Amino acid sequence: MGEQEKYKKLLKKVIDETENHTINTAEELIQKLVQELTKTHSYSQHTQS
């Protein structure tokens, strides 16, 4: 899966959670993005080694 597809999927997930009121504040949104990006980045580093 390409980088663009990963980010597209991540943004769709976060948008869906915002629309479903799982994420209610900008702070929650930022925390979720950081958490997901950290997970994705960490996973990518392990698979590229």
Secondary structure, DSSP 8 states (H G I E B T S, - for coil): --HHHHHHHHHHHHHHHHHTTS--SHHHHHHHHHHHHHHHHHHHHHHH-
